[in-house]
Amino acid sequence: MRYQPIPQDLFIQNRHNFSKQLNTCSVAIFNSNDIMPTNADGTMSFRQNSDLFYLSGIDQEESILVLFPEAKDPRMQEILFLRETNDLILTWEGYKLTKEQAREISGIETVLWLSEFKQVLNSLMAEAEHVYLNTNEHLRAVVEVETRDARFIKWCKEHYPLHKYERSAPIMHKLRAVKSEPEIELIKTACEITEKAFRRLLGFIKPGVMEYEIEAEISHEFLRNRSRGPAYSSIIASGANACILHYVDNNRECKDGDLVLMDFGAEYANYAADLTRTVPVNGKFSKRQREVYDSVLTVMKAAKQMLVPGNSLDQYHAFVGRVMENELIKLGLLNEADVRNQDPAKPLYKKYFMHGTSHLLGLDVHDVGNKYRPFEEGMVFTCEPGIYIREEGIGIRLENDILITKNGAIDLMENIPLEADDIEKLMKK
């Protein structure tokens, strides 16, 4: 892997925390992600299942983790199954993990080859009463392909129909929402790499540059700093494209007088950063652009102060909505009387700010967690208000990653230029 080794204590502790949540006499099984096909004999780059990585640190395909805390044989309480390599695999694909390397990464002593899985599982199921299986239960997930976990669920229920089946996802959502110190350090590293990319862009962007050239500069900086690449598809949206929230074509010329909205973040050790900045292509905001920019920044600063323990997403978004209404009235986009008489279920500000202000961040960009759970120390949220005025061809979003602590919000991107004056000054250089 490109990233530096992660201390195995992180994964040992994660497994310990997970196992404490299980019913008595339970076995839990986690599968790696598939390598997804493209066309002919092509494949996509492998991305490990976030839950398996969280519990083991293993970043290799065709891996299975089995946890059975009450197994009678202590060697069977934690088992890692790996794909056994051979000369053919070495020749065509390269090195795979040895058992010794897997033990060093994960802290799991019992490492077996995948060919032994069914026989070992059969003996464990004779002891187990409950079986925890993993699924993707993210609220926004759209799963149109059958995953390795989904195939295994069908196989397991067919071969062991009388066991009591449970869901691992609620436990994983609970645990992964609160980041430990090692995880926070990994996210900080992703943020630092993202900062390097943004500072690189401030000296690169000018009229005539193509959106994809900006994207190329970002990727270059990511790769040279041990990142596998972007944590998600980079959005480089100039002019009216900035009013398309998930614009990823990145094929337009950036023109004099345009703004360019850039939403990107590095992945480091599978952990994500998520940054958005909007800058003037020619290095100088127009009067109207500056007005809108300052309004977004005002909302962002107010929102950050609400990311504190005990608050909730519903309360938070209601507060941000009120601040946004005031800014949109100042900008002449909303009428104060209309706002007073609006349908609370359909707030008028949604015309210009139609997405949420924050989401959890971690191993996934839109990380897992319960949206009704009060904010807790150790949670990491994005803070990303925006104003999109389609009729003026202006779209501005600003986004930083925020760590919640008992003493308030800590901005993990506080060193990344944000004030309009600072942006203009750095672009002028």
PyMOL commands that set and color helices and strands:
alter all, ss='L'
color gray80, all
select helices_A, chain A and resi 9-19+50-56+74-76+87-92+99-106+114-127+148-159+169-176+181-202+211-223+239-243+287-304+313-330+336-340+348-351+390-392+420-428
alter helices_A, ss='H'
color red, helices_A
select strands_A, chain A and resi 26-31+64-67+78-82+110-113+130-133+164-167+229-230+235-238+259-264+266-268+271-272+275-280+380-383+386-389+394-397+400-405+408-411
alter strands_A, ss='S'
color yellow, strands_A
deselect
rebuild
show_as cartoon
